[in-house]
Amino acid sequence: MLVLSLAACGEEQKAIDAIGGQDGPEVTATATPAPEATPEPTPEPTPEPTAEPAEEPAPEDDLKTTAESFIGAAVEELIAAIGEPQSSDYAPSCLGPGEDGNLYYEGFVVYTYREDGTETVEYVE
C-alpha cells in the first residue's frame, strides 16, 4: 500500500512540475496570434428618395384655370370653352348702370358684368 501511495505522489509531482511548479522546468507561455481583423462590410448606398407623383388636379380645377384665362373676355366664349353653369343669378351693379352676374360652376364661381347686351368675365373664385 505504501508503494502505491508513493507512486501516486510521484505522479502528482510530475504534474505540478509540468505546469511550472517549484522544482520543475520553467514553462513559457506562447502568445496565440490575434485573429485577423475582418474588415467592416461596406454599407450599401442609400437610394435617393423618389418624389411622390404629382397629384392630378381635380376636373373642376382644370375648368377653373380655364375660366380664369377668360377674364376680360365675353361670357359666350367662356361658356363655349367650359360649358353652361349649374346656375346663375344677377343683381343691379353698384359699379355702373349694368348688372353683376354670378355663374355657379362646381367648385368655383365666375363673376360677370352685363351692360347693353354685352356680358364680360370679371373674376373667378
C-alpha positions in Angstrom: 0.0 0.0 0.0 2.9 2.2 0.9 4.4 1.6 -2.6 1.2 2.6 -4.3 0.8 5.8 -2.3 4.4 6.8 -3.2 3.8 6.1 -6.8 0.7 8.2 -6.8 2.5 11.1 -5.1 5.3 10.9 -7.7 2.8 11.2 -10.5 1.3 14.3 -8.7 4.7 15.9 -8.5 5.4 15.3 -12.2 2.1 17.0 -13.0 3.0 20.0 -10.8 6.4 20.2 -12.4 4.9 20.1 -15.9 2.8 23.2 -15.2 5.6 25.2 -13.6 5.8 24.0 -10.0 8.7 24.8 -7.7 11.3 22.3 -8.9 10.1 21.7 -12.4 11.2 23.3 -15.7 10.1 26.9 -16.4 7.1 27.0 -18.6 6.9 29.9 -21.1 3.6 31.0 -22.4 3.4 31.2 -26.1 1.3 34.0 -27.4 -1.6 33.0 -29.5 -1.7 35.2 -32.6 -4.7 37.6 -32.5 -7.3 36.7 -35.0 -7.1 38.8 -38.2 -9.4 41.7 -38.1 -12.3 41.3 -40.6 -13.0 44.4 -42.5 -16.3 46.1 -41.9 -18.7 45.4 -44.7 -19.1 48.4 -46.9 -22.7 49.8 -46.4 -24.9 49.8 -49.4 -25.5 53.3 -50.7 -28.9 54.6 -49.6 -31.0 55.3 -52.7 -32.3 58.7 -53.2 -36.0 59.1 -52.1 -38.2 59.1 -55.1 -40.5 62.0 -55.4 -44.2 61.4 -54.9 -46.1 61.7 -58.2 -47.8 65.0 -58.5 -51.4 64.8 -57.7 -53.7 65.1 -60.7 -55.7 68.3 -60.5 -59.4 67.8 -59.9 -61.5 68.4 -63.1 -63.1 71.5 -61.5 -59.5 72.9 -61.0 -58.9 72.5 -64.7 -62.2 74.2 -65.5 -61.4 77.0 -63.0 -58.0 77.6 -64.6 -59.6 77.7 -68.0 -62.3 80.1 -66.7 -59.5 82.4 -65.3 -58.0 82.6 -68.7 -61.3 84.2 -69.9 -61.2 87.2 -67.5 -62.0 90.3 -69.7 -63.5 88.1 -72.5 -67.1 87.7 -73.4 -69.1 85.2 -71.3 -70.2 83.5 -74.5 -66.6 82.5 -75.2 -66.3 81.2 -71.6 -69.4 79.1 -71.9 -68.2 77.7 -75.3 -65.0 76.6 -73.6 -66.2 75.1 -70.3 -70.0 74.7 -70.7 -73.1 76.1 -69.1 -73.0 77.0 -65.4 -75.1 74.9 -63.0 -77.0 78.1 -62.1 -76.7 81.8 -62.2 -78.1 85.0 -60.7 -77.9 88.7 -61.5 -78.4 91.9 -59.4 -78.1 95.6 -60.2 -74.4 96.6 -60.1 -73.2 99.2 -57.7 -70.3 100.0 -60.1 -72.3 101.0 -63.1 -75.7 101.0 -64.8 -75.5 97.3 -65.7 -75.8 94.1 -63.7 -73.4 91.9 -61.8 -73.7 88.2 -62.6 -72.7 85.1 -60.7 -72.2 82.0 -62.7 -72.0 78.9 -60.5 -69.9 76.0 -61.6 -69.0 73.0 -59.5 -66.1 74.2 -57.2 -65.9 77.8 -58.3 -67.9 81.0 -59.2 -67.5 83.2 -62.3 -68.4 86.9 -61.6 -69.5 88.9 -64.6 -70.7 92.4 -65.6 -73.5 92.7 -68.1 -74.4 96.0 -69.8 -76.1 96.9 -73.1 -76.3 93.2 -74.1 -72.6 92.5 -73.5 -71.5 90.3 -70.6 -67.8 90.0 -69.7 -66.0 87.8 -67.3 -64.7 89.9 -64.4 -63.3 87.5 -61.8 -63.2 83.8 -61.0 -63.2 82.5 -57.4 
